[in-house]
Amino acid sequence: MKDFLEESDERMDRRQVVMWVGIVVAVLAVVGVVNPSALDLVLIIVGILLAVMLHEFGHYLAAKRAGMKVTEFFVGFGPRLWSFRRGETEYGIKAIPLGGYVRIIGMNNLEEVAPEDEPRAFRQGSYKHKMMVVLAGITVNLLLAFVLLGATLVGQGRATAVAPVIGSVSTSSAASAAGLESGDRIVSINGRAIDTFDQIPAAIKGKVGVPLQVTVSRGGRLQTLTVTPRESAQTHGPLIGVTSDANHIIYTHYNPVTAVPETFVMMYDGAKAMGGGFVHLFSPAGIKQYSNDVKTGNANSETRPRSIIGIVYTADQLVGGNIFLLFAILGSLNLFLALFNVVPLLPFDGGHAAVATYEEIMSRIRRRKVVVDFRKLMPVTAVVFVVLMLLAIPAMFLDVLQPFSK
């Protein structure tokens, strides 16, 4: 891979780099002391950068192990700030801290490679080594997701339900008329025990106009109130007019042993949800909805894609100093990065894996080495890039609007 944002070979000297790094660290330290809540934002950004860099580090290690020549490993993109060379690889820092990259020579048939280096080019590697290098980054993200989500399960547990605590009471509703208040914990309805908020609809089903005895815990004391559900204008079913309190979550806890299989279940559920989101986004209904969101400036739409700006903003709003929630968010992000890179189109890792697999299969069928001409794939890559830009640019626009559209 080549960094096309690089403008020149100018570098800062070592003292300048130390000075700027010191300034950044000092600013972050001051921000953390003056405004502790800002520490969440810093940790989220650092976590995202580490996820991307460790993805690239996976490619780096696999390429080195396969005997391929790695010429560059940089943090960031654009102009070089500082670098050093150890052996045949240049390591360093660049000006735009949006991830990083590893450059392995001969990733395709279009790249010119010195004759003496050709045996160590990616394109000359065995199928096994190519797949090892291509899938290494995805593997790293999956391992990070497993560790972070597993730590969340052990440290905090998995959110399985919302407690039956009332968050708000609608005005002129049955609950308001009966005297239910925000903060009340519903204990039972007509003698039926209520342990989670989602049990309430079943307890009042078919009870429109029927007085119900609702026992609540208020200030540590039990009270029984009479609530008569009304008909919902939308569903025509019973409605009492209360919402849940998101601060009262019920967690199922796990030890380090039981957390292992549950982490796999959690990752499967997350991958299934993300896959469903991808399918919806590119469906006619999804495209229409996203277009309407962009046209109307609906930044708070829950189904629209988020750019890195939106991911950071949303994560910062959710974490609230909870380290395990931070782990869960970063674990989910690593899972997303892994799935995103599996897409079998260039320039994703899955695209390189698809090319390597095609070359291997056709070489076996034709009993001679088959090499894909990347010039023929460039139009497909261009289309993928355009689609990504059509998704990313409007997403960034809406992400910038979101803090002001509450």
Secondary structure, DSSP 8 states (H G I E B T S, - for coil): ---TT--------HHHHHHHHHHHHHHHHHHHHH-TTHHHHHHHHHHHHHHHHHHHHHHHHHHHHTT--EEEEEEEEEEEEEEEEETTEEEEEEEEEEEEEEEES-SSTTS---GGGGGGSGGGS-HHHHHHHHHHHHHHHHHHHHHHHHHHHHHT-EEEEE-SBEEEE-TTSHHHHHT--TT-EEEEETTEE--SGGGHHHHHTT-TT--EEEEEEETTEEEEEEE--EE-TTT-SEE--EEE-TT-EEEE---TTTHHHHHHHHHHHHHHHHHHHHHHHTSHHHHHHHHHHHHHT-TT-SSS---HHHHHHHHHHHHTT-HHHHHHHHHHHHHHHHHHHHSSSTTSHHHHHHHHHHHHHHHHHHTS-----HHHHHHHHHHHHHHHHHHHHHHHHHHHHGGG--
